[in-house]
Amino acid sequence: MAAAPVWSVDPRTGKQREQVAVEATAQEVDAAVRAAHEARGALADRTVRAAFLRTAADELEAAKDGLVDAADAETALGPVRLTGELARTSYQLRAFADIVDEGAFLDVVINHPDDTATPPIPDLRRYKVPLGVVAVYSASNFPFAFSVAGGDTASALAAGCPVVVKSHPDHPALSEYVAKVLRRAAARHDIPEGVVGLVHGFEAGVELIKHPLVAAAGFTGSVRGGRALFDAAAARPVPIPFHGELGSLNPVVVTEAAAAERAEAIGAGLAGSMTLGVGQFCVKPGLVLAPAGAAGDALLKSLTDAVSDTDAGVLLDHRMRDNFVAGVAERAGLPDVDSPVTPGAGGEHTVSAGFLTVPASRLAAEGEHDLLLEECFGPVTVVARYEDETEVKAVLSRLPGNLTATVQLSDEEAAGEGRGAEILAELTPLAGRVLVNGWPTGVAVAPAQHHGGPYPATTSTSTSVGGTAIERWMRPVAYQNAPEALLPQELRDENPLGLPRRFNGRLER
């Protein structure tokens, strides 16, 4: 039976553009994984590794015009958004190159023998080594930053791990293009092109997670798809780490004092955040707890005005459009749910932004309104109007894990007056990033960033953005009483590589 063709599709029309490839067979997945496995040695030298990452960034920038055109044809995200995302992707590659050069990610710790300790301490030397081949599952909504050359790939390569990427069906032509650019960068440093493998097709993704030479996986996508792969990773004869980003509601709490102080600004800011990228950001605020009463009414008026002025947009594919239209209709049909601005179909191929309101009391206990506590992918948010702090606490206590949680405070509350600190404490268990007087869309690539959260936001405690994302693809190993001549250079007393380390309890830089 012939493998199914892989088509590039225009989301603006729903029509096929061109055949890009065919879905990979089990044999082709095996070949890609084995080629990646064989390329491990080429990444062993940190100098070569860092140079490869920088060259990859340079090559992506040199191909910018063609890459942005290819991405826009398959995603309809627009040249401005895509140009910025490509710049972010190149920056991320260079940031990981700097991390590789610095070497602190190796976590070198050396203890000389100490017979006076209880129990005695032998000679111990610990650092981290790469896991092996990493399977990367591309995201639909970030065709550059969370796909073939995205954060999972960049951090895995930085750790010394080759990758095999399962392309997203929404942008297969772009995936092929980016993979070609990365392989060209690899060839400039005599790294085999198998260091970045690429496969297409649903079954290929299943085969990939089961392959015995795959040592870890990174995923960004739906709860259903991510959970299936997570379970498959755990069910292997040798289970492997699965770092998945699955779904997030990203709750927002607006205090009554904040609404009274700056209702118009909060409403406009919320509208901008929830409609950014046609509501297709993983950190879109999907549930907002806002006060009942005059202050809350003013906020809703501002939100209504801003959302009403938002143009209809194209979602990434027609399946997502159909799910959005059906999802908002089902939610809007629940008792006591109103639609000040009705979200839904904006045209044959577009969707219109909108928002729903509901009394917070409807969400405080289990019932049919639980649907409002599930992510709806697209330009919609739910505003739950609360009467008092008890209702806020009751709703927050029912929320699953999230990537972000936000609180809008008044100036006095931000200065330490009122419930500001208490609300932060209530939000902290719910999310990996807690924001004050901001909006969650926009995830800075910075050393202190954390893009993750309690399940189902992610399946691990790690981050997929920022320098510490590299830790996902490494494991510690300690050598005991190993002769100096046999030790890796990273663990020798004279520190020939000049690495940051902890030496007999002292931090050396």
HURA-V271357 format. One line per field, one symbol per residue. phi: phi as a letter, one per 30 degrees, with the letter a starting at -180 (. if undefined). psi: psi as a letter, one per 20 degrees, with the letter a starting at -180 (. if undefined). burial: b if it has 9 or more other ideal C-beta (glycine too) atoms within 8 Angstrom, else e. A space follows every 50 residues. Layout:
phi->???
psi->???
burial->???
//
This chain:
phi->.ddddccdbdddbicdcadcabdddddddeddddddeddeddcddddddd dddddeddddddcedddddddddcbhdjddedddddddddeddddddddd ddidddhdbbbdebdddbdecddbbbacbddkdcdccdcddbdcdbbecd dddddddddjcdbbccddddbdddedddddddddddddchcedddbcbbb jeddddddddddcdcabbbblddddddddeddddddecdbdbccccladh dbccdddddddaedddddddedddceihiccdcedcbbcbddjddddddd ddddddddddddbcddadddddddddddddddddeiccbebddldcldbb bcdabcbadeddcdbdlddeedccdcdkdbbcccdccadddddddedcdd dbdbbbbccdeddddjdicedddedddedcadbccbhbbddjcddbecdb caleecebcbcdccbjedddddcbbdbccchdeedcdeedcdedhdcidd acchicdcb
psi->pqqqqoqppoihijqpgqpgaqpprhhhggggghggghighijhohgggg hgghhggghghhjgghggggghhiikiqhgghghhhhgggggghghghgg ggihiilpppprqniiqorqpaopppaqqqhbppppoqqginighkcgja hggghghhijprqopoqpiimhgggggghgghhggghikkpqiihnqpqq qghhhghghipiipirqpqobrggghhghghhhhiqhnqqponpogqphm qppoqhhghhhlgghgggggghghipkkkkqikpoippoqqragghghgh gggggghhjpqqrprhrhghgghgghghggghiqqjpqnhooqbpiahjr qqqaqqqqphhhiiqpahihhijqpooamqrpoopqhrhghghgghiiqa qqgqpqpoqrgghhjiqbjghggghhhgiirippqplaqhpoopnqhjqo narqqjgrjrjrqiqrhihhhhkrqqppppkpqhhiqqhhjqgimhilqq roolippp.
burial->eebeebbbbbbeeeeebeebbbbbeeebbbebbbbbbbbbebbeebebbb bbbbbbbbbbbebbeebbbbbbbbbbbeeebbbebbbbbbbbbbbbbbbb bebebbbbbbbeeeeeeeebeebbbbbbbbbbbbbbbbbbbbbbbbbbbb bbbbbbbbbbbbbbbbbbebbbbbbbbbbebbbbbbbebebbbbbbbbbb bebbbbbbbbbebbbbbbbbbebebbbebbebbeebeeebbbbbbbbbbb bbbbbbbbbeeebbebbbbbbbbbbbbbbbbbbbbbbbbbbeeebbebbb bbbbbbbeebeebbbbbbebbebbbebbbbbbebeebebbbebbeeeebb bbbbbbbbebebbbeeeebbbbbeebbbbbbbbbbbeeeebbbbbbebbb bbbbbbbbbbeebbeeebebeebbebbbebbbbbbbeebbbeeebeeebb bbbbebbbbbebbbbbbbbbbbbbebeebeebeeeebeebbbeebeeebb bbeeeeeee
//
